[in-house]
Amino acid sequence: MNDTTILVVDDDKEIADLIKIYLESDGFQVLIADNGVKCLKMLESHQDIKLIILDIMMPEMDGLSVLTRIRKNNNIPVILLSAKSEDMDKINGFGMGADDYVTKPFHPLELIARVKSQLRRYVNINLGTKQEDSDEIIIKEYRLNKQNHTVYRYDELVKLTPIEFDIFYLLASNPGKVFSTEEIFEQVWKEKSYEVGNTVMVHIRRLREKIEADTRNPQILKTVWGVGYKVEDE
């Protein structure tokens, strides 16, 4: 058993228990909450939680409302579960800060693979430590450190989700190079871009809100219309 704790939030006990069985068989420690209110309380009381699997359709407080509360002060990876597969539901979820989205019914092994993918981005993050190493990139007033997934604007920490960091680091590692949405998706999500939809666009918008002084006139993360996105270092 490793020390990676995952919080599963679903009011359907059978689904929550099934996810728990598969996660524990892979060595994870698992906590379960059957509603959004309990989720927030458990996240506050258990500092060792590294990832949340969060159902959208729940009584008392739905998953998107919970996600909004989480993102006010926590960048922990969140994978949404939903019985809906409409694009707008996914866009809303990503727009509120979700890192991934899985539609019910799902194969448990697919969910486990997505959990591991998100944890690879997050488990070793040390948000409070600045570190000089060969994985550090400087773009204008920003300093990105790959080893501990930190971004500093001058001496101020910029809080990014793991996905936002990976997109920023990818583009900043290749200043001036234009990446299509398909290329960004495949390199960041490590999956084939069969249905990228608006996933990349939504994360780009959220990233701009955190690094640009004026999102209507971005000076760092720029759009090349009809082609993709690039980071400028001029």
N, C-alpha and C positions, 0 to 999 in steps of 0.2 A: 504494500500500500504506500503510495507517495503522499506528499503533504499538500497536493493541489486540491482545493475544495471548490466544488461547483454547486451553485444554488439553482434548483429546478423549481419553477413557479408555474403551477397548473392546477386548476380546480378539478380536473379529471384525475381521480386517484389512480385509475388503471394506467393511464399514460405516464403519470409521474413515476409510479412504481416501476414501469417497464424501462423508462430512461435510467432510473436509479440502478437497476440490475445491470444494464449494459455498461454504464459508467464505472460502477464498482468492479465489474469483471475486468475492466481495463486499468484498474489501479487507482481510480479517483475516489476521493471522499465526497459524499453527496449530502446536501441538506435539501429539504423539501418545504415549500410554502404553498398553501392552497388558495391564497389570494394576494392581491397587490399590497395591502396594508401590512400583512405579515412579512412580505418580501422586504419592504423598506426597513422594518424593524430588525429583521435578521441581518440585513446588509450592514446596519449600524452597529449591531452587537457582535458580529463575526468579522473581524478584520482580515481573516485569512481567505475569504472568498475571492477567487480569481476570475470567475466567469459566471454569468447568469443565463439560463435558458428560460425565456419568458413567454408565456402564452398571452395572446392579445385579448381573446374573449373570456373575461372573468367577471364575476359579480363584485360589487362594492367599488372597485377601482380597476378599470381595464388596463391592459398591458401598455398601451401607448401613454396613458397618464402616468403609470409607474416609471416608464422610460424617461419621460420628461423630468420627473423628480430626481431620478438617478443622475441624469446628465447635468444637473445644476452644480454638482461638486464631485462627480466621480466619473472617471474614464474607463472603468472596468468593461471588458468586452461583453456585449449583450447579443444573444441570438434569439430572434423572435420566432415563435411558433404561431401558425394561424391556419384555420380551416379555409381561409380565403386565398385565392391565388391572383386576384386582380392586380394589375400593375399599380393602380393608385394606392392600394394598401401597402405595397412594397415601398413605393416612393415616400409615403407618409412615414413609414417605419424608418427608412434610411434617413429621411429628413430630420427626424427627431433624435438621431444618433445611434441607431442600431448598426451593428457590425455585420450581421448576416440575417437571413430570413429563410425559414424552412416551412414548407406548406404541408399540412396534414392531409391525408395520411403520409407518413414518411417511413423510410427504412431506418431502423435504429443505427445501423452501421454507418449510414450516410451522415446522420447527426453526429456520431462520435468523430467521424473524420473532420467535420466542420468545427467541432469543439477543439480538436487538436490543432487545426490550422490557426484558429484564433489565439490559442494559448501560446503557440510558437511566437506570436507577435508580442505577447504581453507578460508571460510569467517572469521573465528576467528583467523587467523594467525597474529601474531605480530612479523614480521621478525627482528625488531630492538631491541628486549628486551630479555635479558638473565634472566632466572628465575630458582630458585631452588625449586623443589617440588618432590612429590613421583613418578611422571611420568617421572623422569629424569633417563636416562641410560648412563653409561659410558663404552665405548668399546675402549680399547687402548687410542689413543689420541683424540677420538671423544666423544662428549657429546650431547646426543639427548634429547630434551624436547618435550614431547607429547602435553602438554597443548598449547604451542604456535608454535608447528611444526618447531622448530629451530634445526639446527645441527651446532655445533662449533667444529673446529679442534683447540685445545688449545683455543686461544681467537679470532680466525678468523672464521667468519660466512661462512658456506658452503651453497651455494644456490641450493636447491633441489626443483623439482616440487612436488606437493602434492602426486602424485603416487610414485615417487622415495622415498620420506620420509616414506610413509607407508610401502613400501617394506623393507627399511633399519630398521625401527623401529620393524617390525614384526620379522625379523631375529635376530636383536640385542637383542630383548626381550627373545630370546631362544638360547643363544650362544651354539654352538656345535650341535644343532639339525638340521637335514637335512629336508628341505621342498621341496616337488616336485613342479613342475611348476603348476600343477593343484591345489595344496593346497595354493600356493601363490596367484594364480588368485582368488580363491574363497574367501580367507580371505581379500584380498586387494580390489578387485573389487566388492565384495559382490554379486557375480553372480555364477551360476553353470558353470563349465568349460567344456561346450560341445565342443567348438572349440577354445582352447587356442592358437593353432598355435604357432607363434613366439613372441606373445605379451610380455610375461614375459621375454623372453630372451633379447629382444631389450631394455626393461627398465633396466634389470640387467647390460647390457653393458654400458648404459648411466650413471647409478649410479656408476659403477666402474671407469669411466672416471673422476668422481668428487671426489672419496674418496681414490683411490689407487694411490700410487706413480708410480707403474709399472703395467699397466693393463694386460701385458702378464704373470706377475708373481704375482697375487693378494695375499695379506697377510691378508686381512680382509674378503672380500666377496668371498668365495671359491666355486668352482664347485665340486660336488661329481658325477663323471661321471656315467650316467645311472640311477641316483637317483634324484638329484636336487641341491639345493644350501644351504649353511650355512654361518653363521658369526663366525669367530674364535676370541677368546678373550685370546689367549695365548701369 
